[in-house]
Protein backbone atom coordinates (compact mmCIF):
# COMPACT_ATOMS: atom_id res chain seq x y z
CA UNK A 1 0.00 0.00 0.00
CA UNK A 2 1.40 3.41 -0.95
CA UNK A 3 2.25 5.93 1.74
CA UNK A 4 -0.16 8.79 2.44
CA UNK A 5 0.82 11.96 0.62
CA UNK A 6 0.58 15.67 1.42
CA UNK A 7 1.23 19.06 -0.18
CA UNK A 8 4.55 20.72 0.65
CA UNK A 9 6.69 23.55 -0.69
CA UNK A 10 9.94 21.96 -1.83
CA UNK A 11 13.15 23.40 -3.21
CA UNK A 12 15.61 21.32 -5.22
CA UNK A 13 18.39 23.88 -5.36
CA UNK A 14 19.54 27.07 -3.66
CA UNK A 15 18.45 30.30 -5.29
CA UNK A 16 15.78 32.98 -5.44
CA UNK A 17 12.09 32.63 -4.62
CA UNK A 18 11.53 30.89 -7.96
CA UNK A 19 13.13 27.68 -6.61
CA UNK A 20 10.13 27.13 -4.32
CA UNK A 21 7.45 24.86 -5.76
CA UNK A 22 4.45 22.98 -4.37
CA UNK A 23 4.35 19.22 -4.86
CA UNK A 24 3.09 16.02 -3.28
CA UNK A 25 5.48 14.35 -0.81
CA UNK A 26 5.08 11.45 1.64
CA UNK A 27 3.33 12.36 4.87
CA UNK A 28 5.50 11.76 7.96
CA UNK A 29 4.53 9.41 10.78
CA UNK A 30 5.19 10.17 14.45
CA UNK A 31 7.87 8.20 16.28
CA UNK A 32 7.64 7.50 20.03
CA UNK A 33 7.27 10.77 22.03
CA UNK A 34 6.34 12.62 18.82
CA UNK A 35 3.05 14.06 17.56
CA UNK A 36 1.73 14.42 14.03
CA UNK A 37 0.32 17.91 13.58
CA UNK A 38 -1.95 18.90 10.72
CA UNK A 39 -0.65 22.36 9.89
CA UNK A 40 -3.26 25.08 9.45
CA UNK A 41 -0.75 27.93 9.02
CA UNK A 42 3.01 28.40 8.85
CA UNK A 43 5.01 31.50 9.72
CA UNK A 44 7.56 32.99 7.33
CA UNK A 45 10.84 34.27 8.78
CA UNK A 46 14.05 35.86 7.49
CA UNK A 47 15.92 32.63 8.25
CA UNK A 48 13.65 30.95 5.68
CA UNK A 49 14.69 33.07 2.72
CA UNK A 50 18.30 33.17 3.86
CA UNK A 51 18.35 29.37 3.99
CA UNK A 52 16.58 29.17 0.62
CA UNK A 53 19.42 31.21 -0.85
CA UNK A 54 22.20 29.10 0.67
CA UNK A 55 22.99 30.93 3.93
CA UNK A 56 20.91 30.94 7.14
CA UNK A 57 20.55 27.33 8.27
CA UNK A 58 21.71 25.86 4.94
CA UNK A 59 24.83 24.55 6.65
CA UNK A 60 22.63 22.56 9.04
CA UNK A 61 20.08 21.35 6.49
CA UNK A 62 22.69 20.47 3.87
CA UNK A 63 22.04 20.37 0.15
CA UNK A 64 18.46 20.49 -1.19
CA UNK A 65 15.94 19.04 -1.66
CA UNK A 66 14.26 20.06 1.58
CA UNK A 67 11.13 21.76 2.90
CA UNK A 68 11.56 25.09 4.68
CA UNK A 69 9.59 26.41 7.64
CA UNK A 70 9.81 26.22 11.42
CA UNK A 71 6.72 28.16 12.60
CA UNK A 72 3.53 26.11 12.66
CA UNK A 73 0.07 26.20 14.18
CA UNK A 74 -2.36 23.35 13.77
CA UNK A 75 -4.14 20.39 15.32
CA UNK A 76 -2.70 17.16 16.71
CA UNK A 77 -3.67 14.39 14.29
CA UNK A 78 -1.89 11.45 15.94
CA UNK A 79 0.42 10.75 18.86
CA UNK A 80 3.35 8.39 19.17
CA UNK A 81 3.97 6.05 22.06
CA UNK A 82 4.96 7.86 25.24
CA UNK A 83 3.26 11.20 24.56
CA UNK A 84 1.61 12.41 27.78
CA UNK A 85 1.32 16.19 27.34
CA UNK A 86 -0.92 16.33 24.26
CA UNK A 87 -3.74 14.35 22.71
CA UNK A 88 -5.48 14.07 19.36
CA UNK A 89 -7.56 17.16 18.66
CA UNK A 90 -5.44 19.59 20.68
CA UNK A 91 -4.78 22.91 18.95
CA UNK A 92 -1.05 23.57 19.21
CA UNK A 93 1.70 25.83 17.98
CA UNK A 94 5.45 25.48 17.99
CA UNK A 95 8.89 25.92 16.43
CA UNK A 96 9.86 22.25 16.05
CA UNK A 97 13.38 20.95 15.47
CA UNK A 98 15.10 24.33 14.92
CA UNK A 99 17.75 24.58 13.51
CA UNK A 100 17.27 21.12 11.99
CA UNK A 101 14.68 20.70 9.24
CA UNK A 102 11.09 20.81 10.45
CA UNK A 103 9.30 21.08 7.11
CA UNK A 104 6.73 23.63 8.24
CA UNK A 105 5.70 24.61 4.71
CA UNK A 106 3.58 21.47 4.47
CA UNK A 107 0.23 20.03 5.45
CA UNK A 108 1.72 17.87 8.23
CA UNK A 109 4.78 17.91 10.49
CA UNK A 110 6.06 15.54 13.16
CA UNK A 111 8.17 16.54 16.15
CA UNK A 112 8.62 15.81 19.85
CA UNK A 113 5.42 16.65 21.71
CA UNK A 114 7.25 18.85 24.20
CA UNK A 115 8.41 21.19 21.45
CA UNK A 116 4.77 22.28 21.08
CA UNK A 117 2.36 24.08 23.37
CA UNK A 118 -1.35 24.69 23.21
CA UNK A 119 -1.86 27.71 21.01
CA UNK A 120 -3.29 30.93 22.44
CA UNK A 121 -7.04 30.48 22.71
CA UNK A 122 -7.84 34.05 21.72
CA UNK A 123 -6.21 34.00 18.27
CA UNK A 124 -6.68 31.84 15.18
CA UNK A 125 -4.11 29.59 13.60
CA UNK A 126 -2.79 32.21 11.19
CA UNK A 127 -1.93 34.64 13.95
CA UNK A 128 -0.64 31.86 16.19
CA UNK A 129 1.68 30.64 13.43
CA UNK A 130 3.35 34.06 13.42
CA UNK A 131 4.40 33.69 17.04
CA UNK A 132 6.84 30.83 17.80
CA UNK A 133 10.20 31.65 16.21
CA UNK A 134 9.93 35.41 16.64
CA UNK A 135 8.53 35.23 20.17
CA UNK A 136 10.97 32.59 21.38
CA UNK A 137 13.85 34.61 19.94
CA UNK A 138 12.73 37.72 21.81
CA UNK A 139 11.83 35.82 25.01
CA UNK A 140 15.01 33.76 25.24
CA UNK A 141 17.19 36.77 24.42
CA UNK A 142 15.59 38.92 27.12
CA UNK A 143 14.76 36.36 29.81
CA UNK A 144 17.30 33.55 29.49
CA UNK A 145 20.28 35.42 28.03
CA UNK A 146 20.05 39.02 29.26
CA UNK A 147 18.09 38.29 32.48
CA UNK A 148 16.25 41.60 32.18
CA UNK A 149 15.19 43.11 35.51
CA UNK A 150 12.69 45.84 36.32
CA UNK A 151 14.10 49.31 35.86
CA UNK A 152 16.76 48.34 33.33
CA UNK A 153 17.07 50.18 30.02
CA UNK A 154 16.62 48.00 26.91
CA UNK A 155 17.29 49.18 23.35
CA UNK A 156 15.64 47.15 20.55
CA UNK A 157 16.87 47.60 16.99
CA UNK A 158 14.50 46.88 14.06
CA UNK A 159 11.68 47.12 16.57
CA UNK A 160 8.86 47.04 14.01
CA UNK A 161 9.79 43.62 12.64
CA UNK A 162 8.64 40.17 13.68
CA UNK A 163 11.07 39.70 16.56
CA UNK A 164 11.37 43.38 17.35
CA UNK A 165 7.73 44.19 18.05
CA UNK A 166 7.54 41.22 20.42
CA UNK A 167 10.83 42.15 22.10
CA UNK A 168 9.41 45.61 22.84
CA UNK A 169 6.36 44.07 24.52
CA UNK A 170 8.30 41.43 26.46
CA UNK A 171 10.83 43.98 27.71
CA UNK A 172 7.98 46.19 28.90
CA UNK A 173 6.33 43.18 30.56
CA UNK A 174 9.60 42.56 32.41
CA UNK A 175 9.56 46.13 33.76
CA UNK A 176 12.22 47.65 31.53
CA UNK A 177 12.45 51.14 30.08
CA UNK A 178 12.29 50.47 26.34
CA UNK A 179 13.89 52.43 23.53
CA UNK A 180 13.18 51.27 19.98
CA UNK A 181 14.65 52.11 16.59
CA UNK A 182 12.33 52.19 13.58
CA UNK A 183 11.26 54.43 10.72
CA UNK A 184 8.94 57.28 11.64
CA UNK A 185 5.82 55.59 10.22
CA UNK A 186 6.08 52.93 12.94
CA UNK A 187 6.56 55.23 15.94
CA UNK A 188 2.94 55.66 17.05
CA UNK A 189 2.32 51.91 16.80
CA UNK A 190 5.48 51.03 18.77
CA UNK A 191 4.54 53.44 21.53
CA UNK A 192 1.14 51.74 21.69
CA UNK A 193 3.02 48.46 22.17
CA UNK A 194 4.93 49.92 25.10
CA UNK A 195 8.05 51.63 23.78
CA UNK A 196 8.99 54.58 25.98
CA UNK A 197 11.14 56.20 23.30
CA UNK A 198 11.40 55.61 19.55
CA UNK A 199 14.32 56.76 17.42
CA UNK A 200 13.98 57.26 13.66
CA UNK A 201 17.14 55.55 12.42
CA UNK A 202 16.68 57.14 8.97
CA UNK A 203 17.22 60.67 10.32
CA UNK A 204 19.00 60.25 13.67
CA UNK A 205 22.12 58.38 14.76
CA UNK A 206 20.80 56.38 17.68
CA UNK A 207 24.11 56.68 19.53
CA UNK A 208 23.64 60.45 19.57
CA UNK A 209 20.50 60.21 21.70
CA UNK A 210 20.46 56.84 23.50
CA UNK A 211 22.43 56.72 26.76
CA UNK A 212 23.03 54.41 29.72
CA UNK A 213 21.54 51.33 28.07
CA UNK A 214 21.80 48.05 29.99
CA UNK A 215 20.87 45.68 27.17
CA UNK A 216 20.82 46.04 23.39
CA UNK A 217 18.76 43.53 21.42
CA UNK A 218 20.44 43.87 18.04
CA UNK A 219 18.32 42.50 15.21
CA UNK A 220 20.30 44.28 12.49
CA UNK A 221 24.02 43.52 12.86
CA UNK A 222 26.94 45.25 11.20
CA UNK A 223 25.83 44.58 7.63
CA UNK A 224 23.76 47.76 7.87
CA UNK A 225 25.79 50.83 8.83
CA UNK A 226 27.83 49.07 11.54
CA UNK A 227 24.79 48.90 13.83
CA UNK A 228 26.37 46.40 16.26
CA UNK A 229 29.64 48.31 16.63
CA UNK A 230 27.81 51.59 17.07
CA UNK A 231 25.55 50.01 19.70
CA UNK A 232 28.54 49.48 21.99
CA UNK A 233 28.71 53.25 22.42
CA UNK A 234 25.34 53.44 24.17
CA UNK A 235 25.91 50.67 26.72
CA UNK A 236 26.65 51.26 30.37
CA UNK A 237 29.86 49.69 31.71
CA UNK A 238 29.29 45.90 31.78
CA UNK A 239 26.17 46.33 29.65
CA UNK A 240 25.25 43.55 27.23
CA UNK A 241 24.75 43.45 23.47
CA UNK A 242 22.81 40.37 22.27
CA UNK A 243 23.94 39.93 18.64
CA UNK A 244 21.12 37.97 17.02
CA UNK A 245 21.38 38.01 13.23
CA UNK A 246 25.10 37.50 12.61
CA UNK A 247 26.78 36.60 15.88
CA UNK A 248 29.93 38.18 17.28
CA UNK A 249 32.79 38.96 14.92
CA UNK A 250 36.38 39.22 16.23
CA UNK A 251 36.19 42.95 15.57
CA UNK A 252 33.01 43.32 17.62
CA UNK A 253 34.41 41.21 20.46
CA UNK A 254 37.61 43.27 20.59
CA UNK A 255 35.69 46.56 20.56
CA UNK A 256 33.42 45.39 23.37
CA UNK A 257 36.40 44.31 25.48
CA UNK A 258 38.05 47.70 24.93
CA UNK A 259 34.88 49.51 26.07
CA UNK A 260 34.27 47.30 29.09
CA UNK A 261 30.96 45.93 27.85
CA UNK A 262 29.78 42.44 26.97
CA UNK A 263 28.60 40.85 23.73
CA UNK A 264 27.07 37.45 23.15
CA UNK A 265 25.90 35.52 20.10
CA UNK A 266 22.45 34.00 20.17
CA UNK A 267 20.48 31.19 18.56
CA UNK A 268 16.89 30.39 19.43
CA UNK A 269 15.87 26.85 20.40
CA UNK A 270 12.55 24.98 20.69
CA UNK A 271 10.87 25.67 24.03
CA UNK A 272 7.36 24.38 24.71
CA UNK A 273 7.14 25.75 28.27
CA UNK A 274 8.10 29.25 27.12
CA UNK A 275 5.46 29.06 24.38
CA UNK A 276 2.89 28.15 27.02
CA UNK A 277 3.86 31.27 29.01
CA UNK A 278 3.76 33.42 25.87
CA UNK A 279 0.29 32.06 25.07
CA UNK A 280 -0.87 33.24 28.50
CA UNK A 281 0.43 36.76 27.80
CA UNK A 282 -1.38 36.81 24.46
CA UNK A 283 -4.62 35.50 25.97
CA UNK A 284 -4.59 38.12 28.74
CA UNK A 285 -4.08 40.86 26.15
CA UNK A 286 -0.69 41.92 27.48
CA UNK A 287 1.05 40.91 24.25
CA UNK A 288 -0.19 41.04 20.65
CA UNK A 289 1.33 39.69 17.47
CA UNK A 290 1.13 41.66 14.24
CA UNK A 291 0.50 39.85 10.94
CA UNK A 292 0.96 42.07 7.91
CA UNK A 293 -0.10 39.63 5.20
CA UNK A 294 -1.28 36.04 4.74
CA UNK A 295 -0.48 34.06 1.58
CA UNK A 296 -1.78 30.68 0.39
CA UNK A 297 0.79 27.88 0.71
CA UNK A 298 1.18 27.84 -3.08
CA UNK A 299 2.35 31.47 -2.95
CA UNK A 300 5.33 30.82 -0.68
CA UNK A 301 7.60 32.38 -3.33
CA UNK A 302 5.55 35.61 -3.27
CA UNK A 303 5.72 35.65 0.52
CA UNK A 304 9.52 35.40 0.34
CA UNK A 305 9.64 38.21 -2.20
CA UNK A 306 7.47 40.36 0.09
CA UNK A 307 9.69 39.65 3.07
CA UNK A 308 12.95 40.28 1.25
CA UNK A 309 11.92 43.37 -0.67
CA UNK A 310 9.82 45.27 1.89
CA UNK A 311 10.04 46.36 5.49
CA UNK A 312 7.17 44.43 6.98
CA UNK A 313 5.28 45.43 10.09
CA UNK A 314 5.29 42.24 12.13
CA UNK A 315 5.06 38.89 10.36
CA UNK A 316 4.11 37.14 7.13
CA UNK A 317 2.16 33.87 7.22
CA UNK A 318 1.25 31.02 4.87
CA UNK A 319 -2.30 29.63 4.98
CA UNK A 320 -1.92 25.86 4.66
CA UNK A 321 -5.37 24.45 5.48
CA UNK A 322 -8.45 26.38 4.44
C-alpha positions, 0 to 999 in steps of 0.5 A: 500500500502506498504511503499517504501523501501531502502538499509541501513547498519543496526546493531542489536547489539554492536560489531565489524565490523561484526555486520554491514549488508545491508538490506532493510528498510522503506524509511523515509518521510520528515516532515514540514521544512525537506528535503528528500535527496537521498544519493550518498555518506556517510563519515565514521568517528571514531565516527561511529566505536566507536558507533558501538562498544558501545561507541561514541554516543551509549549513545545518540542512545540507544540500536540497531538496528540503522543505523550509519552515519552522513556525507552525500552528495546527491540530494534533492528528496522531500521537506516538507512544509515550506522549503524555502532554498532548492528545489528538484534537489539541490545537497547538503551535510550535517551532519544532526541530530548529535549527534542523529541518522541520518542514513547516511549509507542508500540510503535516509535520512531526516533532517531539510533543514537548516542542509544542504548546497549546496555542493561544485560545484568543487567536486563530491559527494564522496569527498563532503561526506568526508567534513561535520563532519570533517570540521565542527569539525575543523571550530567550534573548531577554529572559534567558540570556540578558536576564532583564530586571525591572528598571533596566534600560533596553534598546531594541533595533529593528523594533517594528519587525517580527522579533522586534515588536515582540521584544518591545512588549516582552521587555515592557512586561519585564519592567524595563524602560524600552527604547526602539529604533524604527522608521517614523511611520512605525513610531505611534504603533510602537509606543502603543506596544509599550516603547517609551522612546522611539528613534527614527534611524533614517534621520538620527544616529541612535548613539547620539540620543540613547544613553546608559543602556543596559541591554541592546537587542540587536536585530540588524548587525553590522551589515547595515551601517555598523549597527552592532559596533555603534551600539557598543557606544550606548551601553553602560559599563558591563552592559550587554549586546545580544547579537542575534542576526550574525553573531559576534565577529572578532572585531566586535568582540575586541571593541566590546572588550576595549569599552568594558561591555559584553557581547554574546551571540544568540540562537533560538531553540525549541521551548514548549514551556516558554510558548505556554507562558507566551500564550498566557500573555497573548490571551490576557491581552498583554502581548499582541502579534502583528501579521501584515499579510497572509499568503496561500501555501502555493504562494510561498515564493511571493511571501519570500519576495514580500519579506525580502523586498519590503520592510514588513510590520510584524510577520508574514504567514502562509495559509496551509489548510483552508 
